[in-house]
Amino acid sequence: MSLTSQFVATLVSAAVSFSGVYADINISPEKDKLYNFAQRNTEQSSSLAQGANMNAGIVTIDRAKGNKMTTNDTPAHTQYQLQTLAKLPIIMYAVRVDSKVAKGEDPDAISMIEGFSAEATTKMWDKHGGISILQDLSKRYNLQETTAKADWFDSTMSAVDVGRLIRRFMDDKDITSHEKKWVLDLLKSAPMNVSGEDMSWGIPSATGSDKESSESQSVWAQGWSPSGKDPMVRHSVGMVDQGYRFIVVVMGQVPESTSNDDANRVATQTLEELISGGSEDGSSGSGVTLGGQDSKDDIENFLADNEKYM
């Protein structure tokens, strides 16, 4: 195995080393399938994870089962620079306070997502109050691990807070289901290639959503900074499975010397482990897909309630 391959394998193992901690719910881990899936991945990757050189906060939230949250403990509470992921809190704030955005009539909001435009993101950040965006969301959604900075790309959030942001946005009764669907559809329209840089890594590749023929029910937002930049981040967050059942968050930082291809590969393989229990070649993981042991009857009410977002 080459040094690069060893490095990537070790990073992947670190990123999927769960400690299976539950938050916001009292549950017996021994009887919970999602917890056991996380535990198996922890055991299988613990030997390789030691000394790995990737910091990654990982969170899943099961919206169909009482919003059960699974995290990888301390790393999930670590704040990472948002970089381009800042567009997610910006659009989730703007759709509630700006009727032009809510009606799909603000070109900056559209360009920020569809065009992956830093200029449009700066315009949206500035005209909606800059740091007050994250301050408002922190108060409204009880985000306790979020720090607003003068520049949107320098602002920080933990994986736990990003998970809470998505969950509480979906539950916010002051935002109509039509407005929520507009935001979700806009996020799904983000390009797979930006100025020659591949943006299909993470959730799109892990779920097959990067393929035109895909019927995958997933929505995502990417946080990215290029090789050589300190910090060099790869964040892939969103919702997957029927009715957007699972909120999944991977926020990662790798050494700035890592190539873009290797960083992208780590992000994708981490999400494959998280969502499907292993990579396509079956080389690692538990083989347990999130929600794979539940029948449609188990989550019938949830699917009915969330059909409007599909």
GIVENVEN-V937565 format. One record per residue. N is the residue number from 0. OMEGA is omega in radians with two decimals (* if undefined). D_FIRST is the distance of its C-alpha to the first C-alpha in whole Angstrom. Layout:
<<N	OMEGA	D_FIRST> <N	OMEGA	D_FIRST>>
//
This chain:
<<0	-3.14	0> <1	3.11	4> <2	3.12	7> <3	-3.14	8> <4	3.11	6> <5	-3.14	6> <6	-3.14	10> <7	-3.13	11> <8	-3.14	10> <9	3.11	12> <10	3.12	15> <11	-3.12	15> <12	3.12	16> <13	-3.06	18> <14	-3.11	20> <15	3.13	21> <16	-3.12	22> <17	2.94	25> <18	2.97	28> <19	-3.12	30> <20	3.09	33> <21	3.07	36> <22	3.03	39> <23	3.12	42> <24	3.11	43> <25	-3.03	44> <26	3.09	42> <27	-3.08	41> <28	-3.07	37> <29	-3.07	37> <30	-3.06	39> <31	-3.04	37> <32	-3.10	34> <33	3.10	32> <34	-3.11	32> <35	3.06	31> <36	3.13	28> <37	3.13	27> <38	3.14	27> <39	3.12	25> <40	3.11	22> <41	-3.10	23> <42	-3.08	22> <43	-3.05	19> <44	-3.01	17> <45	-3.10	19> <46	3.14	17> <47	-3.06	14> <48	-3.08	17> <49	3.12	18> <50	3.14	18> <51	-2.96	16> <52	3.06	18> <53	3.01	19> <54	-3.11	23> <55	2.99	24> <56	-3.02	27> <57	-3.10	27> <58	2.87	30> <59	3.05	32> <60	3.14	35> <61	-3.08	37> <62	-3.13	40> <63	-3.07	42> <64	3.03	42> <65	3.14	43> <66	3.08	41> <67	-3.12	39> <68	3.01	36> <69	3.14	33> <70	3.00	31> <71	2.97	28> <72	-2.98	31> <73	-3.14	31> <74	-3.14	28> <75	3.12	30> <76	3.10	33> <77	3.14	32> <78	3.11	33> <79	3.03	31> <80	-3.10	32> <81	-3.00	33> <82	-3.03	33> <83	3.08	33> <84	3.14	33> <85	3.14	37> <86	-3.12	38> <87	3.08	38> <88	-3.14	41> <89	-3.09	43> <90	3.14	43> <91	3.03	44> <92	-3.00	46> <93	-3.09	48> <94	3.14	49> <95	-3.00	51> <96	-3.02	53> <97	-3.08	53> <98	3.12	55> <99	3.08	54> <100	-3.09	50> <101	3.13	51> <102	-3.14	53> <103	-3.05	50> <104	3.14	52> <105	-3.09	50> <106	3.13	48> <107	3.11	46> <108	-3.13	45> <109	-3.12	44> <110	3.12	42> <111	-3.10	41> <112	-3.06	39> <113	-3.11	39> <114	-3.10	38> <115	-2.98	36> <116	3.07	39> <117	3.13	38> <118	3.12	42> <119	3.10	43> <120	3.11	41> <121	3.11	43> <122	3.12	47> <123	3.13	46> <124	-3.07	45> <125	-3.04	48> <126	3.09	51> <127	2.97	50> <128	3.07	50> <129	-3.04	47> <130	-3.14	46> <131	3.07	49> <132	-3.12	47> <133	3.08	44> <134	3.10	47> <135	-3.13	49> <136	3.13	46> <137	3.13	45> <138	-3.06	49> <139	-3.04	49> <140	3.11	46> <141	3.08	46> <142	-3.01	43> <143	-3.09	42> <144	-3.12	39> <145	-3.14	40> <146	3.13	41> <147	3.07	42> <148	-3.09	42> <149	3.11	44> <150	-3.07	41> <151	-3.05	40> <152	3.11	36> <153	-3.13	37> <154	-3.04	38> <155	3.03	36> <156	3.00	36> <157	3.07	34> <158	3.11	32> <159	-3.14	35> <160	3.08	37> <161	3.07	36> <162	3.11	36> <163	3.12	39> <164	-3.12	40> <165	-3.12	39> <166	-3.04	41> <167	2.97	44> <168	-3.14	44> <169	-3.14	44> <170	-3.03	47> <171	-3.09	49> <172	3.09	52> <173	3.07	54> <174	-3.07	51> <175	3.11	52> <176	3.09	50> <177	3.13	50> <178	3.09	49> <179	-3.14	46> <180	3.12	45> <181	3.11	46> <182	-3.12	43> <183	3.12	41> <184	3.10	41> <185	3.12	41> <186	-3.13	38> <187	-3.12	36> <188	-3.13	38> <189	-3.07	35> <190	3.09	33> <191	3.11	30> <192	-3.13	30> <193	3.12	31> <194	3.10	32> <195	3.13	29> <196	3.13	27> <197	3.11	25> <198	-3.12	27> <199	-3.13	26> <200	3.10	23> <201	-3.06	24> <202	-3.12	27> <203	-3.14	27> <204	-3.09	24> <205	-3.12	24> <206	-3.09	27> <207	-3.11	27> <208	3.12	30> <209	3.13	29> <210	-3.06	30> <211	-3.09	34> <212	-3.04	34> <213	3.01	33> <214	-3.13	35> <215	3.06	33> <216	-3.14	36> <217	3.08	34> <218	-2.98	35> <219	2.98	33> <220	-3.05	33> <221	2.97	30> <222	-2.92	30> <223	2.88	28> <224	-2.95	27> <225	3.05	26> <226	-3.13	23> <227	3.12	25> <228	3.10	27> <229	0.06	28> <230	3.04	27> <231	-3.02	25> <232	2.96	25> <233	3.09	24> <234	3.04	27> <235	-3.02	27> <236	3.10	30> <237	-3.13	33> <238	-3.09	34> <239	3.07	33> <240	-3.06	34> <241	3.10	38> <242	-3.04	40> <243	-3.02	38> <244	-3.02	38> <245	2.91	35> <246	3.11	34> <247	-3.10	31> <248	2.95	30> <249	3.08	26> <250	-3.01	27> <251	3.05	24> <252	-3.13	24> <253	3.10	20> <254	-3.07	20> <255	3.12	22> <256	3.14	20> <257	3.09	17> <258	3.10	18> <259	-3.13	20> <260	-3.13	17> <261	3.13	15> <262	3.11	18> <263	-3.12	19> <264	3.11	16> <265	-3.13	16> <266	-3.12	20> <267	-3.11	20> <268	3.07	17> <269	3.12	20> <270	3.06	23> <271	3.09	21> <272	-3.06	21> <273	-3.03	24> <274	-2.99	26> <275	3.13	25> <276	3.09	23> <277	3.14	20> <278	-3.05	18> <279	-3.12	19> <280	3.07	17> <281	-3.05	18> <282	-3.11	14> <283	3.05	16> <284	-3.06	19> <285	-3.08	23> <286	-3.14	24> <287	3.12	27> <288	3.08	28> <289	3.14	31> <290	-3.04	34> <291	-3.13	33> <292	3.12	35> <293	3.03	38> <294	3.10	41> <295	3.13	42> <296	-3.13	46> <297	-3.06	44> <298	-3.06	44> <299	-3.11	46> <300	3.12	48> <301	-3.12	45> <302	3.12	45> <303	-3.12	48> <304	-3.04	48> <305	3.12	45> <306	-3.09	46> <307	-3.13	48> <308	-3.05	45> <309	*	43>>
//
